[in-house]
Amino acid sequence: MKDRTAIILLFLFALLCWSAFDGHGGTLFMVNGDPADGPLEALIGLVFAGGGIVLAGFILLLVGGLLAIVFAGVGIVCAGSLAFGALVVALVAAPFLLPLLPLALIWYLARRARRQPRIA
């Protein structure tokens, strides 16, 4: 498994080196049908590409916030419904559990008396 990982990493590094020494790497920026090849045209290309990346990041931030709000709302509804269900079950079971309350108290007191004191 480690040999395969090393081979894949070497292959990716070779692709990176090939892309670095190949020139423009197969990308070409066109302005009005003419290829842009000067420093000013490269700057314009970087501004347009960077602007698209900034816009995409802003959109992703807004979508993430919207999803957080939606899923938080769904989580609150789920937690509330579970709490309501537990309350209903407790209200239904309470009359049947009242006779067991003295037994539970006796069991707790007997368990507490049976414990050995801890030596620190």
KOLSE-133073 format. One record per residue (C-alpha): x, y, z; residue in one letter. Coordinates in Angstrom, 2 decimals, decimal comma. Example, Ala and Ser with C-alpha at 12.3 -4.5 7.8 and 13.67 -1.06 7.14 Angstrom:
+---------+---------+---------+------+
!      px !      py !      pz ! resn !
+---------+---------+---------+------+
!   12,30 !   -4,50 !    7,80 !    A !
!   13,67 !   -1,06 !    7,14 !    S !
+---------+---------+---------+------+
This chain:
+---------+---------+---------+------+
!      px !      py !      pz ! resn !
+---------+---------+---------+------+
!    0,00 !    0,00 !    0,00 !    M !
!    2,83 !    2,39 !    0,84 !    K !
!    4,59 !    1,61 !   -2,44 !    D !
!    1,45 !    2,49 !   -4,38 !    R !
!    1,15 !    5,79 !   -2,49 !    T !
!    4,77 !    6,65 !   -3,22 !    A !
!    4,31 !    5,87 !   -6,92 !    I !
!    1,19 !    8,03 !   -7,11 !    I !
!    2,95 !   10,91 !   -5,37 !    L !
!    5,94 !   10,66 !   -7,72 !    L !
!    3,60 !   10,61 !  -10,72 !    F !
!    1,77 !   13,71 !   -9,47 !    L !
!    5,10 !   15,47 !   -8,87 !    F !
!    6,21 !   14,60 !  -12,41 !    A !
!    2,95 !   16,07 !  -13,76 !    L !
!    3,55 !   19,21 !  -11,72 !    L !
!    7,07 !   19,58 !  -13,10 !    C !
!    5,86 !   18,99 !  -16,64 !    W !
!    3,16 !   21,63 !  -16,21 !    S !
!    5,68 !   24,12 !  -14,76 !    A !
!    8,15 !   23,74 !  -17,67 !    F !
!    5,53 !   23,49 !  -20,42 !    D !
!    4,86 !   27,22 !  -20,60 !    G !
!    1,28 !   28,33 !  -20,17 !    H !
!    0,10 !   24,81 !  -19,44 !    G !
!   -2,52 !   24,67 !  -22,17 !    G !
!   -4,49 !   27,68 !  -20,95 !    T !
!   -4,90 !   30,73 !  -23,15 !    L !
!   -6,55 !   34,03 !  -22,30 !    F !
!   -8,37 !   35,62 !  -25,25 !    M !
!   -9,39 !   39,29 !  -25,52 !    V !
!  -11,63 !   40,13 !  -28,50 !    N !
!  -10,46 !   37,06 !  -30,36 !    G !
!   -6,74 !   37,86 !  -29,93 !    D !
!   -4,51 !   35,94 !  -27,54 !    P !
!   -3,30 !   38,02 !  -24,59 !    A !
!    0,43 !   37,62 !  -24,05 !    D !
!    1,83 !   40,67 !  -22,27 !    G !
!    2,22 !   41,51 !  -18,59 !    P !
!   -0,87 !   43,76 !  -18,60 !    L !
!   -2,97 !   41,05 !  -20,21 !    E !
!   -1,75 !   38,53 !  -17,67 !    A !
!   -2,72 !   40,94 !  -14,90 !    L !
!   -6,19 !   41,33 !  -16,41 !    I !
!   -6,53 !   37,54 !  -16,61 !    G !
!   -5,51 !   37,18 !  -12,97 !    L !
!   -8,00 !   39,86 !  -11,90 !    V !
!  -10,84 !   38,15 !  -13,76 !    F !
!   -9,91 !   34,72 !  -12,42 !    A !
!   -9,40 !   36,06 !   -8,88 !    G !
!  -12,70 !   37,91 !   -9,04 !    G !
!  -14,47 !   34,68 !   -9,98 !    G !
!  -12,83 !   32,84 !   -7,11 !    I !
!  -13,76 !   35,59 !   -4,63 !    V !
!  -17,34 !   35,56 !   -5,92 !    L !
!  -17,49 !   31,76 !   -5,62 !    A !
!  -16,14 !   31,95 !   -2,05 !    G !
!  -18,76 !   34,56 !   -1,13 !    F !
!  -21,53 !   32,44 !   -2,62 !    I !
!  -20,27 !   29,36 !   -0,76 !    L !
!  -20,25 !   31,37 !    2,48 !    L !
!  -23,86 !   32,45 !    1,98 !    L !
!  -24,99 !   28,93 !    1,06 !    V !
!  -23,20 !   27,51 !    4,11 !    G !
!  -24,93 !   30,04 !    6,37 !    G !
!  -28,31 !   29,24 !    4,83 !    L !
!  -27,76 !   25,49 !    5,29 !    L !
!  -26,65 !   26,03 !    8,89 !    A !
!  -29,85 !   27,93 !    9,62 !    I !
!  -32,03 !   25,33 !    7,89 !    V !
!  -30,37 !   22,34 !    9,57 !    F !
!  -30,35 !   24,08 !   12,96 !    A !
!  -34,08 !   24,64 !   12,58 !    G !
!  -34,63 !   21,01 !   11,68 !    V !
!  -32,49 !   19,96 !   14,65 !    G !
!  -34,47 !   22,16 !   17,02 !    I !
!  -37,74 !   20,71 !   15,72 !    V !
!  -36,40 !   17,15 !   16,13 !    C !
!  -35,11 !   17,82 !   19,65 !    A !
!  -38,38 !   19,48 !   20,63 !    G !
!  -40,46 !   16,60 !   19,30 !    S !
!  -38,28 !   14,08 !   21,14 !    L !
!  -38,64 !   16,05 !   24,37 !    A !
!  -42,40 !   16,27 !   23,88 !    F !
!  -42,57 !   12,51 !   23,21 !    G !
!  -40,55 !   11,81 !   26,36 !    A !
!  -42,88 !   14,04 !   28,35 !    L !
!  -45,94 !   12,21 !   27,01 !    V !
!  -44,39 !    8,82 !   27,84 !    V !
!  -43,50 !   10,05 !   31,34 !    A !
!  -47,04 !   11,34 !   31,91 !    L !
!  -48,55 !    8,07 !   30,73 !    V !
!  -46,17 !    5,91 !   32,78 !    A !
!  -46,21 !    8,02 !   35,98 !    A !
!  -49,39 !    6,55 !   37,53 !    P !
!  -48,04 !    3,03 !   37,02 !    F !
!  -44,66 !    3,89 !   38,54 !    L !
!  -45,93 !    5,59 !   41,71 !    L !
!  -46,24 !    2,30 !   43,67 !    P !
!  -42,57 !    1,63 !   42,93 !    L !
!  -41,39 !    4,91 !   44,51 !    L !
!  -41,14 !    3,55 !   48,11 !    P !
!  -39,36 !    0,44 !   46,80 !    L !
!  -36,85 !    2,64 !   44,95 !    A !
!  -36,24 !    4,70 !   48,10 !    L !
!  -35,63 !    1,55 !   50,20 !    I !
!  -33,27 !    0,18 !   47,52 !    W !
!  -31,28 !    3,44 !   47,46 !    Y !
!  -30,94 !    3,55 !   51,25 !    L !
!  -29,86 !   -0,12 !   51,42 !    A !
!  -27,28 !    0,42 !   48,66 !    R !
!  -25,89 !    3,50 !   50,37 !    R !
!  -25,57 !    1,66 !   53,70 !    A !
!  -23,85 !   -1,32 !   52,06 !    R !
!  -21,05 !    0,82 !   50,54 !    R !
!  -17,68 !    0,69 !   52,23 !    Q !
!  -16,10 !    4,01 !   53,17 !    P !
!  -13,28 !    4,93 !   50,82 !    R !
!   -9,83 !    5,40 !   52,24 !    I !
!   -8,04 !    8,35 !   50,67 !    A !
+---------+---------+---------+------+
